[in-house]
Amino acid sequence: MIDGLFPNMYSRYTNDLYLKHRTEQLDSKVAELKEIVVKISDEMTCQNTDLPEYQKMFDHAISQIGQARRHITQLPQRYTWKIYLYLIFFSLFSFFIIFFLVK
């Protein structure tokens, strides 16, 4: 490939052309890297501006989960007597139905 472009590698003219060609390639790669770095920087600033909002939403979700957990743990303590009352009523109802069916 280089032989076709630069048949005489040892002449000053071809070395200058080769260096110019390589410099242009490196300049284009540096320009691409610059664009990538700028995109990464823009994305980081966007994420940093959104971070407090995400933190607030996360804190709100954690507080909701904590409230739900406390509510669930308090349910058996609050409504135990109601469950027993419903169980007694259901058993009496079942007893009377069976009693009247048998009689």
N, C-alpha and C positions, 0 to 999 in steps of 0.2 A: 504494500500500500504506500509506504513512504518512498519506496524505490520509484514508483510511477510518478509521484508528485515531485520528488526531489532526486533526480538521477545522480547528481554529484553531491554527496553529503558533505564533502570537505571544502567546498567553495564557500566563500563568505556570503555570496548572494543567496544561496540555498539555505544556509544556516539562519540568515536574517528572516527569510520567508518562513522557515520552520518555526522560529521563535515567535514571529508575528502570528502565525496560525495557532500555535499553542496558547499564546496570550489571549487571543480572541476566544478560544474554547474555555479557558479558565475564567475569563470575564463573564461569559454567558452563564457558567456554572455558579459563579459568585452572585450574579443577578438573581438566579433562581433561588439560591439559598437565602438571599435577602428577602425575597417575596415570602418564602416559607416562614422566616423569622418574624416578619411583620404580621402575617396571618396568625401565628402562634401568640404573638403579643396582643393582638386585638382580641383573640379568643380569651386569653387570660384576664384582660381588663373587663371583658363582658361577664365572665364568670365571677370575678371579684365584686362587681357591682351587684350581681344577683345573689351572692352568698348571704348577706343579712336577711333577705327575704326567705331564702331556703331555711336558714337557721330558725327564723320565727315560725315558719310552718312546721318544722320538726319539733320545736318546743311545744307548739299547740297540740300536735299529735301525741306527744308523750304525756301531756297533761290529760288529754281525753282518755288515753289508755289507763292512766293512773286512777282517774275517776271511775271508769268502768270496772277496774279491778276492785276498788274499794266497795263499789255498789254490789258486786257479785259476792264478795266475802261477807257483806252485811246481810244479804238476803236470808240465809238460814237462821241467823240470829233474830231477825225481825218477824218472820212469817212462819215460824215453826208451829205455833199454836193453831194457825189457820189450816195448815196441812193436816194436823191431827184431827181438827174439827171436821174437815171435809172427809177424811177417811172414816170417821165415826158415822157421819151422815150417810155416806155411801154404803157402809156395811149394814146400817139399819134399813136403808132402802132395799138393799139386796135381800136381807132377811125377810122383810115384809112381803116382797114380791114372791119369794120362794114359799113362804108360809101360806099366802093366799092361793098360790097355784096348787099346793099340795092339798089344801083343805077344800 
